[in-house]
């Protein structure tokens, strides 16, 4: 059975911008994971929340679509429901996490996806989803 992966928006940025840091090659690690996903014919979920966040960070629609086009065969586009966005607002207030992060967690749970994130905010959402680092899945 194919696996589903859901990337937090910061992971997409690491991939798009090849964001490596000294002693922390984040861009390389996510590229290695994407290669593994391709080899295993698995799926990457891309949500409306990812789209909004990337657009808010200055990526125009055409550029997001262009960058995703390279991965077109393995991308499944998903959308948050009104119930999920409402629940995310509630979680954001109660747990002090960004609403978008709560949406990501809820979507990853609904789709039973392996959630890829480095953001510490997700430690407040462990009852919803357990985040994995890219390097934990390729070594």
Buried (B, 14 or more C-beta within 10 A) or exposed (E): EEBBBBBBBBBBBBBBEEBEEEEEBBBBBBBBBBEBBEEEEBBBBBBBBBBBBBEEEEBEEEEBEEBBEEBEEBBEEBEBEEEBBEBBEEBBEEBEBBBBBBBBBBBBBBBEBBBBBBBEBBEBBEEBBBBBBBBEBBE
